[in-house]
């Protein structure tokens, strides 16, 4: 017989302050927001880069996209330098990741990295 499952809904504020569940004990739940910062050697100031897109996706394999975020040069975090600095948020643990770069009209899509395990990503975000 499967264990009984009880579902609760809480705000992030409630979770961070701690909640009292039916056990009578106070439970503190840590809400994790994994972020990955990438610096790409692409000059966002060149006209050829304006239509570039950067897609970070992840899953158990390349076809099961359990996670996906798309960024553009407009999302560059550091204005005025010769790099595109991006932040991808809410990463999911225990899946593999791919970074696809689409240079728009300037060429074919390619991968900056492929099939990178969560263990490797986790080392970069700590």
C-alpha positions in Angstrom: 0.0 0.0 0.0 1.4 3.4 -1.0 2.0 5.9 1.7 -0.7 8.6 2.2 0.2 11.8 0.3 -1.0 15.1 1.6 -0.7 18.2 -0.6 -0.3 21.7 0.8 -0.1 25.1 -0.9 2.1 27.8 0.5 3.5 31.1 -0.6 7.3 31.5 -0.8 7.2 33.8 2.2 5.3 31.2 4.3 7.8 28.5 3.3 10.8 30.6 4.2 9.2 31.6 7.6 8.4 28.0 8.4 5.1 26.2 8.5 3.3 24.0 11.0 2.0 20.8 9.4 -0.4 18.3 10.8 2.4 16.5 12.7 2.4 19.4 15.1 6.0 20.0 14.4 7.3 23.2 12.8 8.9 22.6 9.4 11.3 24.9 7.6 11.4 24.3 3.9 14.3 25.7 1.9 13.2 27.0 -1.5 16.1 26.7 -4.0 16.5 28.8 -7.1 19.4 27.5 -9.0 20.9 30.0 -11.4 23.5 29.6 -14.1 25.5 32.6 -15.3 27.2 32.2 -18.7 29.7 34.5 -20.4 29.8 34.0 -24.1 32.5 35.3 -26.4 30.0 37.0 -28.6 30.0 40.8 -29.1 26.5 42.0 -28.4 27.3 45.4 -30.0 27.8 44.0 -33.5 24.8 44.3 -35.8 25.2 40.6 -36.7 24.6 39.6 -33.1 21.3 41.5 -32.6 19.1 38.5 -33.8 21.0 35.8 -31.9 19.1 33.6 -29.5 20.5 31.5 -26.7 18.5 28.5 -25.5 19.3 26.5 -22.4 17.3 23.4 -22.2 17.5 20.2 -20.2 15.9 16.8 -19.7 16.7 13.2 -19.3 17.7 13.3 -23.0 17.8 15.8 -25.8 14.2 15.3 -26.8 12.6 15.5 -23.4 12.8 19.2 -22.7 11.8 19.4 -19.0 13.5 22.8 -18.8 13.9 25.5 -21.3 14.7 29.2 -21.3 15.5 31.4 -24.2 17.6 34.6 -24.0 18.7 37.2 -26.6 21.5 39.8 -26.7 18.9 42.2 -25.1 19.2 40.1 -21.9 23.0 40.9 -21.7 23.7 41.6 -18.0 26.9 43.6 -18.6 26.4 46.4 -21.1 29.2 47.9 -23.1 31.7 45.0 -23.1 32.5 42.5 -25.9 30.7 39.5 -24.3 27.1 38.3 -23.8 26.5 37.7 -20.1 23.3 35.7 -19.4 21.6 34.4 -16.3 19.4 31.3 -16.6 17.2 30.8 -13.6 15.1 28.1 -11.9 17.3 25.2 -13.1 16.1 21.7 -12.3 18.5 19.3 -10.6 19.1 15.8 -11.9 18.7 16.4 -15.6 21.3 17.1 -18.3 21.6 20.4 -20.1 22.3 21.7 -23.6 23.1 25.3 -24.7 21.9 26.0 -28.3 23.1 29.2 -30.0 21.2 30.4 -33.0 23.1 33.2 -34.8 20.0 34.1 -36.7 20.7 35.2 -40.3 24.4 34.8 -39.8 24.6 31.0 -39.8 23.4 27.7 -38.6 22.4 26.8 -35.0 25.1 25.1 -32.9 25.7 23.9 -29.4 28.0 25.7 -27.0 27.7 22.5 -24.9 25.7 19.3 -25.0 24.5 16.7 -22.6 26.2 18.3 -19.5 25.1 16.5 -16.4 23.6 18.2 -13.4 26.7 17.3 -11.4 28.8 19.3 -13.7 26.4 22.3 -13.7 26.1 22.2 -9.9 29.9 22.7 -9.6 29.6 25.9 -11.7 26.7 27.4 -9.6 28.2 26.9 -6.1 
